[in-house]
Every structure is written in C-alpha cells, then in structure tokens.
C-alpha cells in the first residue's frame, strides 16, 4: 500500500509530539508543548498537537490529568498504572503509591459504587517553587498581574 503525503506528514508530526513530550520533565499543556515544538522549528499546528496528545493518551503512551481550563499531559510507559504528586508551580510530577487498590475498592463498595477507573493525583508545590509563582497548571505565568 502506498503512503500518501498527508499520512507521511501525520506520522512525522506524531513522532515530533511524542519526542517533544518525552523531553519534558513534568506535565505540560498542549499549548506549552506547541510552543516548545515551534521554538525548535517543528512545523505543527496547535490543533494537531491536541489531536496527537489525545491519541498518545488513548494508546497509553501519555498520562493526562484534567485541570481548570483543560488538561495536561506527560509521557509514560504504555500499560503502567501510576499516581502522582504534581507541582502547581512548575508542573514537576513525581510518582507515588496511593493507599492501595483494595482501599479504593472498599471505599467504593461501602458507598454502593462499582469502580470502572480512578485517578489519584495530589497537587501542591515542590521545594523549588515559592508560593507566589504563577500556577503553571492554571496556565498563568509569573508575569501575570
């Protein structure tokens, strides 16, 4: 089967997004990743970055967390299940162990729920980020007034 120019470009863009995301230390927004990629001379639209990030998340190659105003992404190993401490100042994410899966099941059962999936993310500030720094997870910068 012959590859079209559109398919080839899509493959190149997907790889650029995957590689760019892997180079980031913490969670980032699609806009932040788009800025990084275009700053490196990669020709990719913001809508394409969103599509590719969501595709990576669906395939298990990226973690995603919902935040006010959208979602954030981080590269991960497919098939791994993990939880994070996330710095609201810089986006740094550190994997942690939650109480345990049995605790989640017991808490749900006591309240009449059947667990289909769960997220366990803890937000705060890392020791490198002072309280007054703009929240990266909210999309603001320290220059905002």
CORTACOR-V470534 format. One record per run of one state. SS is the DSSP state (A for helix, B for strand, O for the rest). FROM is the first residue (numbers start at 1). TO is the last residue. Records with the same first field share a line. If there is no record, write none. Layout:
SS->FROM-TO  FROM-TO
This chain:
O->1-4  23-27  29-29  40-45  59-61  68-69  76-82  88-92  97-100  111-120  125-135  139-145
A->5-22  30-39  46-58  101-110  136-138
B->28-28  62-67  70-75  83-87  93-96  121-124
